Amino acid sequence: MNRTIAPEAQPILPPAVRRPLAFVGVPAALVVIVLAVLLFDDHSGTALDRRLDPRLERMVLATEPFGKIVDFAGEPVGLVSLIVLLVVLSLLRHRPRVAALAVLGTGLTITVTSTFKPLVGRTIHEVYLSYPSGHTASATALAMIAVMLFWHRLSTGAALALLYGVAFAVGLLAAWAQAGLTAHYATDTVGGWCTALAVVPATAWLIDRTAAWWSVRQARQA
């Protein structure tokens, strides 16, 4: 990773990680689309959901109130608080691009899940649109962005391992809470997790490209 560039000018995505992130992000986007087709207008859950969800519900009930605490992190108040915290940390570390990603990356991730829900039309409890899980998506997105704030001190392999390790752990925890609280089917959480894997790196790349374009423009006008 590049350690010589001033923090303000550091790209969110160092060149060495861009291709590996794309190799994961593109298939993740395809998974979201494929599941959307397979789960279109479903109102009862798949066979896998009917097998997993009761077990997850028993696990969450056995560990109350931990599941509700995890769920709160994805509710408006909890989510906004976490975004503000991440923005503040980013600015304190002189990483304005990451601060922008905390807002835009999370916002776009939620926008994608919110857009898919009425298009897919999958419901839980006969009323609530459920695919993909916005709580799982936003939790995973915030976890990935938090790693991106600190990963420039790591080697490429270690940075990617940390990014996806944290994304998997946080996504799994969010999925456990959402399915266990019967707010979502287990397969909804897979779609939410993959949404974050696709949207966050793409948003980071776009921010980097925009910042680079702006720097060139400012240099030409100087």
mmCIF file of the C-alpha atoms, coordinates in Angstrom:
data_MODEL
# 
_entry.id   MODEL 
# 
loop_
_atom_site.group_PDB 
_atom_site.id 
_atom_site.type_symbol 
_atom_site.label_atom_id 
_atom_site.label_alt_id 
_atom_site.label_comp_id 
_atom_site.label_asym_id 
_atom_site.label_entity_id 
_atom_site.label_seq_id 
_atom_site.pdbx_PDB_ins_code 
_atom_site.Cartn_x 
_atom_site.Cartn_y 
_atom_site.Cartn_z 
_atom_site.occupancy 
_atom_site.B_iso_or_equiv 
_atom_site.pdbx_formal_charge 
_atom_site.auth_seq_id 
_atom_site.auth_comp_id 
_atom_site.auth_asym_id 
_atom_site.auth_atom_id 
_atom_site.pdbx_PDB_model_num 
ATOM 1   C CA . MET A 1 1   ? 0.000   0.000   0.000   1.00 0.00 ? 1   MET A CA 1 
ATOM 2   C CA . ASN A 1 2   ? 1.133   3.550   -0.702  1.00 0.00 ? 2   ASN A CA 1 
ATOM 3   C CA . ARG A 1 3   ? 2.399   5.287   2.456   1.00 0.00 ? 3   ARG A CA 1 
ATOM 4   C CA . THR A 1 4   ? 3.947   8.385   0.896   1.00 0.00 ? 4   THR A CA 1 
ATOM 5   C CA . ILE A 1 5   ? 0.839   10.169  -0.373  1.00 0.00 ? 5   ILE A CA 1 
ATOM 6   C CA . ALA A 1 6   ? -0.699  12.782  1.924   1.00 0.00 ? 6   ALA A CA 1 
ATOM 7   C CA . PRO A 1 7   ? -3.798  11.377  3.663   1.00 0.00 ? 7   PRO A CA 1 
ATOM 8   C CA . GLU A 1 8   ? -6.100  13.911  1.993   1.00 0.00 ? 8   GLU A CA 1 
ATOM 9   C CA . ALA A 1 9   ? -4.970  12.785  -1.449  1.00 0.00 ? 9   ALA A CA 1 
ATOM 10  C CA . GLN A 1 10  ? -4.916  9.046   -0.803  1.00 0.00 ? 10  GLN A CA 1 
ATOM 11  C CA . PRO A 1 11  ? -7.360  7.109   -2.956  1.00 0.00 ? 11  PRO A CA 1 
ATOM 12  C CA . ILE A 1 12  ? -9.842  4.986   -1.081  1.00 0.00 ? 12  ILE A CA 1 
ATOM 13  C CA . LEU A 1 13  ? -8.931  2.067   -3.321  1.00 0.00 ? 13  LEU A CA 1 
ATOM 14  C CA . PRO A 1 14  ? -5.202  1.645   -3.899  1.00 0.00 ? 14  PRO A CA 1 
ATOM 15  C CA . PRO A 1 15  ? -4.513  0.401   -7.456  1.00 0.00 ? 15  PRO A CA 1 
ATOM 16  C CA . ALA A 1 16  ? -3.512  -3.090  -6.293  1.00 0.00 ? 16  ALA A CA 1 
ATOM 17  C CA . VAL A 1 17  ? -6.940  -3.870  -4.800  1.00 0.00 ? 17  VAL A CA 1 
ATOM 18  C CA . ARG A 1 18  ? -9.180  -2.571  -7.586  1.00 0.00 ? 18  ARG A CA 1 
ATOM 19  C CA . ARG A 1 19  ? -9.156  -5.673  -9.766  1.00 0.00 ? 19  ARG A CA 1 
ATOM 20  C CA . PRO A 1 20  ? -9.656  -8.138  -6.885  1.00 0.00 ? 20  PRO A CA 1 
ATOM 21  C CA . LEU A 1 21  ? -12.577 -6.053  -5.633  1.00 0.00 ? 21  LEU A CA 1 
ATOM 22  C CA . ALA A 1 22  ? -14.131 -6.130  -9.101  1.00 0.00 ? 22  ALA A CA 1 
ATOM 23  C CA . PHE A 1 23  ? -13.691 -9.907  -9.245  1.00 0.00 ? 23  PHE A CA 1 
ATOM 24  C CA . VAL A 1 24  ? -15.883 -10.121 -6.143  1.00 0.00 ? 24  VAL A CA 1 
ATOM 25  C CA . GLY A 1 25  ? -18.200 -7.182  -6.786  1.00 0.00 ? 25  GLY A CA 1 
ATOM 26  C CA . VAL A 1 26  ? -19.403 -8.237  -10.234 1.00 0.00 ? 26  VAL A CA 1 
ATOM 27  C CA . PRO A 1 27  ? -20.408 -11.787 -9.213  1.00 0.00 ? 27  PRO A CA 1 
ATOM 28  C CA . ALA A 1 28  ? -22.022 -10.347 -6.073  1.00 0.00 ? 28  ALA A CA 1 
ATOM 29  C CA . ALA A 1 29  ? -24.172 -8.058  -8.227  1.00 0.00 ? 29  ALA A CA 1 
ATOM 30  C CA . LEU A 1 30  ? -25.152 -11.065 -10.365 1.00 0.00 ? 30  LEU A CA 1 
ATOM 31  C CA . VAL A 1 31  ? -26.162 -12.992 -7.247  1.00 0.00 ? 31  VAL A CA 1 
ATOM 32  C CA . VAL A 1 32  ? -28.456 -10.130 -6.223  1.00 0.00 ? 32  VAL A CA 1 
ATOM 33  C CA . ILE A 1 33  ? -30.103 -10.179 -9.661  1.00 0.00 ? 33  ILE A CA 1 
ATOM 34  C CA . VAL A 1 34  ? -30.394 -13.968 -9.887  1.00 0.00 ? 34  VAL A CA 1 
ATOM 35  C CA . LEU A 1 35  ? -31.953 -14.201 -6.432  1.00 0.00 ? 35  LEU A CA 1 
ATOM 36  C CA . ALA A 1 36  ? -34.325 -11.388 -7.347  1.00 0.00 ? 36  ALA A CA 1 
ATOM 37  C CA . VAL A 1 37  ? -35.564 -13.443 -10.293 1.00 0.00 ? 37  VAL A CA 1 
ATOM 38  C CA . LEU A 1 38  ? -35.818 -16.669 -8.304  1.00 0.00 ? 38  LEU A CA 1 
ATOM 39  C CA . LEU A 1 39  ? -37.605 -15.031 -5.380  1.00 0.00 ? 39  LEU A CA 1 
ATOM 40  C CA . PHE A 1 40  ? -39.944 -12.888 -7.463  1.00 0.00 ? 40  PHE A CA 1 
ATOM 41  C CA . ASP A 1 41  ? -43.425 -12.608 -5.895  1.00 0.00 ? 41  ASP A CA 1 
ATOM 42  C CA . ASP A 1 42  ? -42.601 -15.162 -3.191  1.00 0.00 ? 42  ASP A CA 1 
ATOM 43  C CA . HIS A 1 43  ? -44.663 -14.961 -0.011  1.00 0.00 ? 43  HIS A CA 1 
ATOM 44  C CA . SER A 1 44  ? -43.714 -18.027 2.002   1.00 0.00 ? 44  SER A CA 1 
ATOM 45  C CA . GLY A 1 45  ? -39.935 -18.442 1.839   1.00 0.00 ? 45  GLY A CA 1 
ATOM 46  C CA . THR A 1 46  ? -37.882 -21.112 0.142   1.00 0.00 ? 46  THR A CA 1 
ATOM 47  C CA . ALA A 1 47  ? -37.317 -24.612 1.492   1.00 0.00 ? 47  ALA A CA 1 
ATOM 48  C CA . LEU A 1 48  ? -33.953 -23.416 2.775   1.00 0.00 ? 48  LEU A CA 1 
ATOM 49  C CA . ASP A 1 49  ? -35.591 -20.507 4.582   1.00 0.00 ? 49  ASP A CA 1 
ATOM 50  C CA . ARG A 1 50  ? -38.163 -22.792 6.191   1.00 0.00 ? 50  ARG A CA 1 
ATOM 51  C CA . ARG A 1 51  ? -35.350 -24.993 7.448   1.00 0.00 ? 51  ARG A CA 1 
ATOM 52  C CA . LEU A 1 52  ? -32.982 -22.266 8.678   1.00 0.00 ? 52  LEU A CA 1 
ATOM 53  C CA . ASP A 1 53  ? -35.263 -19.549 9.985   1.00 0.00 ? 53  ASP A CA 1 
ATOM 54  C CA . PRO A 1 54  ? -36.815 -21.456 12.941  1.00 0.00 ? 54  PRO A CA 1 
ATOM 55  C CA . ARG A 1 55  ? -33.352 -22.479 14.127  1.00 0.00 ? 55  ARG A CA 1 
ATOM 56  C CA . LEU A 1 56  ? -32.096 -18.908 13.884  1.00 0.00 ? 56  LEU A CA 1 
ATOM 57  C CA . GLU A 1 57  ? -35.174 -17.675 15.735  1.00 0.00 ? 57  GLU A CA 1 
ATOM 58  C CA . ARG A 1 58  ? -34.462 -20.043 18.637  1.00 0.00 ? 58  ARG A CA 1 
ATOM 59  C CA . MET A 1 59  ? -30.841 -18.876 18.731  1.00 0.00 ? 59  MET A CA 1 
ATOM 60  C CA . VAL A 1 60  ? -31.827 -15.199 18.852  1.00 0.00 ? 60  VAL A CA 1 
ATOM 61  C CA . LEU A 1 61  ? -34.438 -15.812 21.553  1.00 0.00 ? 61  LEU A CA 1 
ATOM 62  C CA . ALA A 1 62  ? -31.827 -17.626 23.626  1.00 0.00 ? 62  ALA A CA 1 
ATOM 63  C CA . THR A 1 63  ? -29.471 -14.637 23.503  1.00 0.00 ? 63  THR A CA 1 
ATOM 64  C CA . GLU A 1 64  ? -31.865 -11.738 24.026  1.00 0.00 ? 64  GLU A CA 1 
ATOM 65  C CA . PRO A 1 65  ? -31.498 -8.794  23.913  1.00 0.00 ? 65  PRO A CA 1 
ATOM 66  C CA . PHE A 1 66  ? -28.366 -9.132  21.767  1.00 0.00 ? 66  PHE A CA 1 
ATOM 67  C CA . GLY A 1 67  ? -30.312 -9.712  18.558  1.00 0.00 ? 67  GLY A CA 1 
ATOM 68  C CA . LYS A 1 68  ? -32.358 -6.565  19.116  1.00 0.00 ? 68  LYS A CA 1 
ATOM 69  C CA . ILE A 1 69  ? -29.194 -4.546  19.749  1.00 0.00 ? 69  ILE A CA 1 
ATOM 70  C CA . VAL A 1 70  ? -27.764 -5.747  16.428  1.00 0.00 ? 70  VAL A CA 1 
ATOM 71  C CA . ASP A 1 71  ? -31.057 -4.929  14.730  1.00 0.00 ? 71  ASP A CA 1 
ATOM 72  C CA . PHE A 1 72  ? -31.050 -1.405  16.206  1.00 0.00 ? 72  PHE A CA 1 
ATOM 73  C CA . ALA A 1 73  ? -27.793 -0.663  14.382  1.00 0.00 ? 73  ALA A CA 1 
ATOM 74  C CA . GLY A 1 74  ? -29.735 -0.919  11.130  1.00 0.00 ? 74  GLY A CA 1 
ATOM 75  C CA . GLU A 1 75  ? -32.672 1.214   12.273  1.00 0.00 ? 75  GLU A CA 1 
ATOM 76  C CA . PRO A 1 76  ? -32.656 4.917   11.271  1.00 0.00 ? 76  PRO A CA 1 
ATOM 77  C CA . VAL A 1 77  ? -31.337 6.282   14.581  1.00 0.00 ? 77  VAL A CA 1 
ATOM 78  C CA . GLY A 1 78  ? -28.695 3.610   15.011  1.00 0.00 ? 78  GLY A CA 1 
ATOM 79  C CA . LEU A 1 79  ? -27.624 3.703   11.386  1.00 0.00 ? 79  LEU A CA 1 
ATOM 80  C CA . VAL A 1 80  ? -27.325 7.492   11.223  1.00 0.00 ? 80  VAL A CA 1 
ATOM 81  C CA . SER A 1 81  ? -25.334 7.478   14.462  1.00 0.00 ? 81  SER A CA 1 
ATOM 82  C CA . LEU A 1 82  ? -22.869 4.955   13.039  1.00 0.00 ? 82  LEU A CA 1 
ATOM 83  C CA . ILE A 1 83  ? -22.531 6.910   9.790   1.00 0.00 ? 83  ILE A CA 1 
ATOM 84  C CA . VAL A 1 84  ? -21.845 10.148  11.696  1.00 0.00 ? 84  VAL A CA 1 
ATOM 85  C CA . LEU A 1 85  ? -19.257 8.367   13.841  1.00 0.00 ? 85  LEU A CA 1 
ATOM 86  C CA . LEU A 1 86  ? -17.518 7.001   10.760  1.00 0.00 ? 86  LEU A CA 1 
ATOM 87  C CA . VAL A 1 87  ? -17.559 10.417  9.066   1.00 0.00 ? 87  VAL A CA 1 
ATOM 88  C CA . VAL A 1 88  ? -16.034 12.050  12.146  1.00 0.00 ? 88  VAL A CA 1 
ATOM 89  C CA . LEU A 1 89  ? -13.311 9.408   12.398  1.00 0.00 ? 89  LEU A CA 1 
ATOM 90  C CA . SER A 1 90  ? -12.535 9.822   8.703   1.00 0.00 ? 90  SER A CA 1 
ATOM 91  C CA . LEU A 1 91  ? -12.214 13.589  8.990   1.00 0.00 ? 91  LEU A CA 1 
ATOM 92  C CA . LEU A 1 92  ? -10.054 13.281  12.113  1.00 0.00 ? 92  LEU A CA 1 
ATOM 93  C CA . ARG A 1 93  ? -7.732  11.027  10.127  1.00 0.00 ? 93  ARG A CA 1 
ATOM 94  C CA . HIS A 1 94  ? -7.774  13.538  7.240   1.00 0.00 ? 94  HIS A CA 1 
ATOM 95  C CA . ARG A 1 95  ? -9.519  11.116  4.894   1.00 0.00 ? 95  ARG A CA 1 
ATOM 96  C CA . PRO A 1 96  ? -12.332 13.175  3.331   1.00 0.00 ? 96  PRO A CA 1 
ATOM 97  C CA . ARG A 1 97  ? -12.860 10.637  0.558   1.00 0.00 ? 97  ARG A CA 1 
ATOM 98  C CA . VAL A 1 98  ? -13.684 7.955   3.101   1.00 0.00 ? 98  VAL A CA 1 
ATOM 99  C CA . ALA A 1 99  ? -16.013 10.402  4.859   1.00 0.00 ? 99  ALA A CA 1 
ATOM 100 C CA . ALA A 1 100 ? -17.824 10.869  1.551   1.00 0.00 ? 100 ALA A CA 1 
ATOM 101 C CA . LEU A 1 101 ? -17.937 7.101   1.088   1.00 0.00 ? 101 LEU A CA 1 
ATOM 102 C CA . ALA A 1 102 ? -19.509 6.654   4.534   1.00 0.00 ? 102 ALA A CA 1 
ATOM 103 C CA . VAL A 1 103 ? -22.438 8.769   3.370   1.00 0.00 ? 103 VAL A CA 1 
ATOM 104 C CA . LEU A 1 104 ? -22.658 7.870   -0.316  1.00 0.00 ? 104 LEU A CA 1 
ATOM 105 C CA . GLY A 1 105 ? -21.686 4.213   -0.045  1.00 0.00 ? 105 GLY A CA 1 
ATOM 106 C CA . THR A 1 106 ? -24.189 3.492   2.689   1.00 0.00 ? 106 THR A CA 1 
ATOM 107 C CA . GLY A 1 107 ? -26.828 5.664   1.060   1.00 0.00 ? 107 GLY A CA 1 
ATOM 108 C CA . LEU A 1 108 ? -26.505 4.008   -2.332  1.00 0.00 ? 108 LEU A CA 1 
ATOM 109 C CA . THR A 1 109 ? -26.511 0.549   -0.766  1.00 0.00 ? 109 THR A CA 1 
ATOM 110 C CA . ILE A 1 110 ? -29.789 1.318   0.971   1.00 0.00 ? 110 ILE A CA 1 
ATOM 111 C CA . THR A 1 111 ? -31.155 2.901   -2.204  1.00 0.00 ? 111 THR A CA 1 
ATOM 112 C CA . VAL A 1 112 ? -30.440 -0.266  -4.173  1.00 0.00 ? 112 VAL A CA 1 
ATOM 113 C CA . THR A 1 113 ? -32.144 -2.511  -1.621  1.00 0.00 ? 113 THR A CA 1 
ATOM 114 C CA . SER A 1 114 ? -35.116 -0.144  -1.398  1.00 0.00 ? 114 SER A CA 1 
ATOM 115 C CA . THR A 1 115 ? -35.430 -0.094  -5.188  1.00 0.00 ? 115 THR A CA 1 
ATOM 116 C CA . PHE A 1 116 ? -35.306 -3.869  -5.512  1.00 0.00 ? 116 PHE A CA 1 
ATOM 117 C CA . LYS A 1 117 ? -37.963 -4.563  -2.879  1.00 0.00 ? 117 LYS A CA 1 
ATOM 118 C CA . PRO A 1 118 ? -41.054 -3.382  -4.788  1.00 0.00 ? 118 PRO A CA 1 
ATOM 119 C CA . LEU A 1 119 ? -39.650 -4.762  -8.037  1.00 0.00 ? 119 LEU A CA 1 
ATOM 120 C CA . VAL A 1 120 ? -39.189 -8.247  -6.576  1.00 0.00 ? 120 VAL A CA 1 
ATOM 121 C CA . GLY A 1 121 ? -42.388 -8.135  -4.543  1.00 0.00 ? 121 GLY A CA 1 
ATOM 122 C CA . ARG A 1 122 ? -41.320 -10.742 -2.008  1.00 0.00 ? 122 ARG A CA 1 
ATOM 123 C CA . THR A 1 123 ? -43.113 -10.376 1.323   1.00 0.00 ? 123 THR A CA 1 
ATOM 124 C CA . ILE A 1 124 ? -42.788 -11.691 4.855   1.00 0.00 ? 124 ILE A CA 1 
ATOM 125 C CA . HIS A 1 125 ? -45.712 -11.842 7.289   1.00 0.00 ? 125 HIS A CA 1 
ATOM 126 C CA . GLU A 1 126 ? -47.878 -11.271 4.182   1.00 0.00 ? 126 GLU A CA 1 
ATOM 127 C CA . VAL A 1 127 ? -47.262 -7.520  4.321   1.00 0.00 ? 127 VAL A CA 1 
ATOM 128 C CA . TYR A 1 128 ? -43.638 -6.411  4.508   1.00 0.00 ? 128 TYR A CA 1 
ATOM 129 C CA . LEU A 1 129 ? -41.398 -6.308  1.457   1.00 0.00 ? 129 LEU A CA 1 
ATOM 130 C CA . SER A 1 130 ? -38.312 -8.287  2.345   1.00 0.00 ? 130 SER A CA 1 
ATOM 131 C CA . TYR A 1 131 ? -35.837 -8.869  -0.498  1.00 0.00 ? 131 TYR A CA 1 
ATOM 132 C CA . PRO A 1 132 ? -33.058 -7.813  -0.202  1.00 0.00 ? 132 PRO A CA 1 
ATOM 133 C CA . SER A 1 133 ? -32.379 -7.084  3.452   1.00 0.00 ? 133 SER A CA 1 
ATOM 134 C CA . GLY A 1 134 ? -31.498 -3.427  3.917   1.00 0.00 ? 134 GLY A CA 1 
ATOM 135 C CA . HIS A 1 135 ? -30.308 -3.995  7.490   1.00 0.00 ? 135 HIS A CA 1 
ATOM 136 C CA . THR A 1 136 ? -27.793 -6.629  6.390   1.00 0.00 ? 136 THR A CA 1 
ATOM 137 C CA . ALA A 1 137 ? -26.695 -4.494  3.448   1.00 0.00 ? 137 ALA A CA 1 
ATOM 138 C CA . SER A 1 138 ? -26.128 -1.341  5.501   1.00 0.00 ? 138 SER A CA 1 
ATOM 139 C CA . ALA A 1 139 ? -24.286 -3.179  8.289   1.00 0.00 ? 139 ALA A CA 1 
ATOM 140 C CA . THR A 1 140 ? -21.980 -4.843  5.785   1.00 0.00 ? 140 THR A CA 1 
ATOM 141 C CA . ALA A 1 141 ? -21.420 -1.556  3.933   1.00 0.00 ? 141 ALA A CA 1 
ATOM 142 C CA . LEU A 1 142 ? -20.427 0.291   7.117   1.00 0.00 ? 142 LEU A CA 1 
ATOM 143 C CA . ALA A 1 143 ? -18.069 -2.518  8.120   1.00 0.00 ? 143 ALA A CA 1 
ATOM 144 C CA . MET A 1 144 ? -16.348 -2.429  4.726   1.00 0.00 ? 144 MET A CA 1 
ATOM 145 C CA . ILE A 1 145 ? -15.976 1.350   4.825   1.00 0.00 ? 145 ILE A CA 1 
ATOM 146 C CA . ALA A 1 146 ? -14.518 1.190   8.332   1.00 0.00 ? 146 ALA A CA 1 
ATOM 147 C CA . VAL A 1 147 ? -11.851 -1.226  7.088   1.00 0.00 ? 147 VAL A CA 1 
ATOM 148 C CA . MET A 1 148 ? -11.104 1.044   4.124   1.00 0.00 ? 148 MET A CA 1 
ATOM 149 C CA . LEU A 1 149 ? -10.350 3.853   6.552   1.00 0.00 ? 149 LEU A CA 1 
ATOM 150 C CA . PHE A 1 150 ? -7.400  1.946   8.006   1.00 0.00 ? 150 PHE A CA 1 
ATOM 151 C CA . TRP A 1 151 ? -6.233  -0.581  5.404   1.00 0.00 ? 151 TRP A CA 1 
ATOM 152 C CA . HIS A 1 152 ? -3.553  1.555   3.698   1.00 0.00 ? 152 HIS A CA 1 
ATOM 153 C CA . ARG A 1 153 ? -1.003  0.437   6.273   1.00 0.00 ? 153 ARG A CA 1 
ATOM 154 C CA . LEU A 1 154 ? -1.495  -3.204  5.278   1.00 0.00 ? 154 LEU A CA 1 
ATOM 155 C CA . SER A 1 155 ? -0.191  -5.271  2.399   1.00 0.00 ? 155 SER A CA 1 
ATOM 156 C CA . THR A 1 156 ? -2.638  -5.933  -0.435  1.00 0.00 ? 156 THR A CA 1 
ATOM 157 C CA . GLY A 1 157 ? -3.317  -9.497  0.645   1.00 0.00 ? 157 GLY A CA 1 
ATOM 158 C CA . ALA A 1 158 ? -3.800  -8.564  4.291   1.00 0.00 ? 158 ALA A CA 1 
ATOM 159 C CA . ALA A 1 159 ? -6.046  -5.628  3.386   1.00 0.00 ? 159 ALA A CA 1 
ATOM 160 C CA . LEU A 1 160 ? -8.324  -7.768  1.231   1.00 0.00 ? 160 LEU A CA 1 
ATOM 161 C CA . ALA A 1 161 ? -8.402  -10.544 3.811   1.00 0.00 ? 161 ALA A CA 1 
ATOM 162 C CA . LEU A 1 162 ? -9.377  -8.051  6.510   1.00 0.00 ? 162 LEU A CA 1 
ATOM 163 C CA . LEU A 1 163 ? -12.000 -6.403  4.321   1.00 0.00 ? 163 LEU A CA 1 
ATOM 164 C CA . TYR A 1 164 ? -13.810 -9.593  3.382   1.00 0.00 ? 164 TYR A CA 1 
ATOM 165 C CA . GLY A 1 165 ? -13.266 -11.210 6.773   1.00 0.00 ? 165 GLY A CA 1 
ATOM 166 C CA . VAL A 1 166 ? -14.939 -8.289  8.523   1.00 0.00 ? 166 VAL A CA 1 
ATOM 167 C CA . ALA A 1 167 ? -17.654 -8.065  5.853   1.00 0.00 ? 167 ALA A CA 1 
ATOM 168 C CA . PHE A 1 168 ? -18.419 -11.768 6.283   1.00 0.00 ? 168 PHE A CA 1 
ATOM 169 C CA . ALA A 1 169 ? -18.484 -11.605 10.092  1.00 0.00 ? 169 ALA A CA 1 
ATOM 170 C CA . VAL A 1 170 ? -20.673 -8.493  10.263  1.00 0.00 ? 170 VAL A CA 1 
ATOM 171 C CA . GLY A 1 171 ? -22.938 -9.704  7.473   1.00 0.00 ? 171 GLY A CA 1 
ATOM 172 C CA . LEU A 1 172 ? -23.369 -13.054 9.204   1.00 0.00 ? 172 LEU A CA 1 
ATOM 173 C CA . LEU A 1 173 ? -24.192 -11.343 12.498  1.00 0.00 ? 173 LEU A CA 1 
ATOM 174 C CA . ALA A 1 174 ? -26.739 -9.060  10.842  1.00 0.00 ? 174 ALA A CA 1 
ATOM 175 C CA . ALA A 1 175 ? -28.269 -11.997 8.967   1.00 0.00 ? 175 ALA A CA 1 
ATOM 176 C CA . TRP A 1 176 ? -28.538 -13.979 12.191  1.00 0.00 ? 176 TRP A CA 1 
ATOM 177 C CA . ALA A 1 177 ? -30.397 -11.118 13.858  1.00 0.00 ? 177 ALA A CA 1 
ATOM 178 C CA . GLN A 1 178 ? -32.712 -10.376 10.929  1.00 0.00 ? 178 GLN A CA 1 
ATOM 179 C CA . ALA A 1 179 ? -33.712 -13.963 10.251  1.00 0.00 ? 179 ALA A CA 1 
ATOM 180 C CA . GLY A 1 180 ? -33.861 -14.782 13.951  1.00 0.00 ? 180 GLY A CA 1 
ATOM 181 C CA . LEU A 1 181 ? -36.190 -11.853 14.636  1.00 0.00 ? 181 LEU A CA 1 
ATOM 182 C CA . THR A 1 182 ? -38.282 -12.973 11.617  1.00 0.00 ? 182 THR A CA 1 
ATOM 183 C CA . ALA A 1 183 ? -37.788 -9.567  10.012  1.00 0.00 ? 183 ALA A CA 1 
ATOM 184 C CA . HIS A 1 184 ? -36.370 -11.280 6.919   1.00 0.00 ? 184 HIS A CA 1 
ATOM 185 C CA . TYR A 1 185 ? -35.939 -14.691 5.374   1.00 0.00 ? 185 TYR A CA 1 
ATOM 186 C CA . ALA A 1 186 ? -32.386 -16.012 5.450   1.00 0.00 ? 186 ALA A CA 1 
ATOM 187 C CA . THR A 1 187 ? -32.129 -15.674 1.661   1.00 0.00 ? 187 THR A CA 1 
ATOM 188 C CA . ASP A 1 188 ? -33.062 -11.990 1.928   1.00 0.00 ? 188 ASP A CA 1 
ATOM 189 C CA . THR A 1 189 ? -29.905 -11.438 3.952   1.00 0.00 ? 189 THR A CA 1 
ATOM 190 C CA . VAL A 1 190 ? -27.763 -13.066 1.270   1.00 0.00 ? 190 VAL A CA 1 
ATOM 191 C CA . GLY A 1 191 ? -29.093 -10.535 -1.216  1.00 0.00 ? 191 GLY A CA 1 
ATOM 192 C CA . GLY A 1 192 ? -28.419 -7.669  1.186   1.00 0.00 ? 192 GLY A CA 1 
ATOM 193 C CA . TRP A 1 193 ? -24.879 -8.853  1.871   1.00 0.00 ? 193 TRP A CA 1 
ATOM 194 C CA . CYS A 1 194 ? -24.070 -9.181  -1.823  1.00 0.00 ? 194 CYS A CA 1 
ATOM 195 C CA . THR A 1 195 ? -25.543 -5.739  -2.482  1.00 0.00 ? 195 THR A CA 1 
ATOM 196 C CA . ALA A 1 196 ? -22.963 -4.182  -0.155  1.00 0.00 ? 196 ALA A CA 1 
ATOM 197 C CA . LEU A 1 197 ? -20.130 -6.213  -1.706  1.00 0.00 ? 197 LEU A CA 1 
ATOM 198 C CA . ALA A 1 198 ? -21.058 -4.787  -5.107  1.00 0.00 ? 198 ALA A CA 1 
ATOM 199 C CA . VAL A 1 199 ? -22.064 -1.211  -4.268  1.00 0.00 ? 199 VAL A CA 1 
ATOM 200 C CA . VAL A 1 200 ? -19.398 -0.094  -1.774  1.00 0.00 ? 200 VAL A CA 1 
ATOM 201 C CA . PRO A 1 201 ? -16.302 -0.757  -3.938  1.00 0.00 ? 201 PRO A CA 1 
ATOM 202 C CA . ALA A 1 202 ? -18.045 0.704   -6.995  1.00 0.00 ? 202 ALA A CA 1 
ATOM 203 C CA . THR A 1 203 ? -18.913 3.861   -5.056  1.00 0.00 ? 203 THR A CA 1 
ATOM 204 C CA . ALA A 1 204 ? -15.362 4.124   -3.708  1.00 0.00 ? 204 ALA A CA 1 
ATOM 205 C CA . TRP A 1 205 ? -13.992 3.840   -7.248  1.00 0.00 ? 205 TRP A CA 1 
ATOM 206 C CA . LEU A 1 206 ? -16.368 6.562   -8.434  1.00 0.00 ? 206 LEU A CA 1 
ATOM 207 C CA . ILE A 1 207 ? -15.306 8.897   -5.613  1.00 0.00 ? 207 ILE A CA 1 
ATOM 208 C CA . ASP A 1 208 ? -11.645 8.296   -6.424  1.00 0.00 ? 208 ASP A CA 1 
ATOM 209 C CA . ARG A 1 209 ? -12.220 8.987   -10.116 1.00 0.00 ? 209 ARG A CA 1 
ATOM 210 C CA . THR A 1 210 ? -14.155 12.167  -9.370  1.00 0.00 ? 210 THR A CA 1 
ATOM 211 C CA . ALA A 1 211 ? -11.479 13.410  -6.954  1.00 0.00 ? 211 ALA A CA 1 
ATOM 212 C CA . ALA A 1 212 ? -8.724  12.690  -9.484  1.00 0.00 ? 212 ALA A CA 1 
ATOM 213 C CA . TRP A 1 213 ? -10.632 14.533  -12.215 1.00 0.00 ? 213 TRP A CA 1 
ATOM 214 C CA . TRP A 1 214 ? -11.157 17.508  -9.906  1.00 0.00 ? 214 TRP A CA 1 
ATOM 215 C CA . SER A 1 215 ? -7.459  17.626  -8.976  1.00 0.00 ? 215 SER A CA 1 
ATOM 216 C CA . VAL A 1 216 ? -6.441  17.659  -12.642 1.00 0.00 ? 216 VAL A CA 1 
ATOM 217 C CA . ARG A 1 217 ? -8.952  20.397  -13.400 1.00 0.00 ? 217 ARG A CA 1 
ATOM 218 C CA . GLN A 1 218 ? -7.712  22.522  -10.500 1.00 0.00 ? 218 GLN A CA 1 
ATOM 219 C CA . ALA A 1 219 ? -4.091  22.036  -11.595 1.00 0.00 ? 219 ALA A CA 1 
ATOM 220 C CA . ARG A 1 220 ? -4.896  23.174  -15.130 1.00 0.00 ? 220 ARG A CA 1 
ATOM 221 C CA . GLN A 1 221 ? -6.655  26.288  -13.858 1.00 0.00 ? 221 GLN A CA 1 
ATOM 222 C CA . ALA A 1 222 ? -3.797  27.206  -11.517 1.00 0.00 ? 222 ALA A CA 1 
# 
